[in-house]
């Protein structure tokens, strides 16, 4: 029975991610229709998108506290309800200030409380021993949203108008996702937090957490900037505007393939080991996109970028929360996601500014390749520091008696038993 309850929670998490990110990415696809229908400038729409992204990040500490106090299921129900309300309000919006409130404010609040942090908290509590694999499954919802929701929203906007598209987004989430959340059982009881660790161990844990948080921000700096820039990048390289979305779709398909592969590889490798490969792959992808002399290398760079894009998220979250008590999951993830969203907003703003100034993404792509490279270096240095600390601790630790009346072996979490294999 417990296995079935876990699977209901996993399915609800996947549905939340598909709906939340589908709605979020659909906003950009609907901007040209809004500009044509209402006469709103691209700069104005971009500013509202920046407000949405920034507010999503600023709300993360509040969402984190709510997760620890109320549980992930309740927070997700509130967040998805706000997201549905925002889409339905957008279907009757005709003034820019109304758009700011519905999309920039209400939509941001709904997305903050219905996307990765609360969904990660939900599945982490149901799958404590297979956390990384479960997070990989729900993060695939990001790509499903890109591949399923965004094209449908754009098609409806062109065929029936923007109000119909927003109604579809809101009604779809209300009918398909909220009932699943209502059917999801309450999370398992949260065990009390363990006693405080030794001072040296606590310092090492804080250092490792800080490194992962910084690399999470470096990951976000290039991720959303490139994803949003791919259509214009394709046009700059001679692609017809009508087909400019194909590169983004190709990147999304490659990302979904990477999610599936990551789930398989996690049976043999620790999350950190896969993170090394993904950051290295992202560096190569950005350099290829920056200096690609022809269509073949543009496609290769796009595929490599897709493979190294969203798969980084569940691996980083799993590594960050590996030793975090379940009672503090929300607050622990909130700090990382605040950094993530802030870096994402900076990357998006920088992408638009550099392209407007130079007429090309080449300088930015070449420069931003330093971000995943720095993330890789920081992770490798952190691993070396952890190894040195472990060796030092082993030299001073008293031997543990081998004779004991209790011969049972505790069932360790998978993430801990595989860590030594990295």
Steps between C-alpha positions, in 0.01 A plus 500: 500500500785737585654442156174603333476812716853594400417459135194724532723769653757452221231528230357812664848652515561427132162654410577813706835548331353449152221750563707760688789509255272461199309810610824682583664431163174562312512861618794571270327327207194723549694829518496560119123451495455740793719760330299473178161503673557773761793694356720432803872537431750218525687700765185531714423129473862417580489722808190318628672166434796625703266596784345152488841329517634725776187471714504122463847499654419751775202291610710184549585562869128543574417186301774310685360591841150406386628161379652421838194626690209371286645225283560488125152381400323803650752744354462342155121525518527870586761563231314317224176680593679836471649398165157399368349828622778696328436332163124555522556867586740532206225372270301820571795741527506798263720756679874480568458566873260207517759283326763610754279395792373175347824371345773697674367464856226236534659270242837528674348410837323200348812380320718540811264278701428238233834430331831337587557578873160381632483206257855401598402514867196280430686220322806523728281416798337208318826368348770567763719213377459562127479877513720576198312257274161634611614859444613406150152366421317812612750735335418336167173691535691815401568352157151354468364849561726638227410228251126466571358813664692776321419390141134451592480847656667662198273313258185608684621860516545506124181313418254625762668796668702566815201488742419145386861397551510635857166333574644170375804538727295580810224246444748227409693542825177519701352183350811283468732602783296616799298174523829305504627716785177446691543124453861513621533374857654719766877459519645246745567635850816707513754352744655730752828659396815326626717657764744767386815354339852566610636846425744381232237287329251787507755737344577248224130453430445875479793535261369224274150647503635845411697354208194319364288814538755708307520240222118495488505874435769463233285234334195731497702792364533335160196267501202733459691761302586244232158331502324834442761613246493188279217619269672835430837321479352275230374803305844662526645185340262510203201303627158620385300664784221241464749221576701688763347300784644175368833546679324544835291188432817307411665612825190397698495155337871453576438608860223244539734230367762612753245470782426140404870417470572665835239285671674189367853619581407585859478127569880485467625856553461767767335834409828694529672275245232577243515871581866509395408363157202733455693819582781395264244426228332839552834678455562322170143569382524875564834525318356311203197730488722807527740410219300255286592570135210306350159340560644160595694636796205719601289185525778318687535785748123510552484126570793517744342798673171313533674194641673713765210733581226396741654168609733709717209606722398170666862397547590827674187494717570138599860581592394813691238322708684170543562556872221750563237391757154467346372765741729761338473405132296807408732758653809318374378505139365855526848650533627312196198594291527865596855497359383298198218739407711811560773366272240401240353852499849649459577264213176581317555875544861473382396299195250761386735791568801350320294401196344847480847657523696273266230340284647158580505241778858392421679721760259396775510128417880505494517683832225306676685174424719594796204442736468119465879471480530683834226278644698191397819634659318583826345153518835330438669715765219424743547128439873530570431693821248238613753223436768682700256562786396136499862385511573732790196385691593137441846555646363633828192286543514233769451144374147369531460175696404214274326297767140593565188324607303653211613346171236667285612741230293816453345554160692798367353738241606424144645849459742430785596150394586615149684815598825320547485376140533851357 
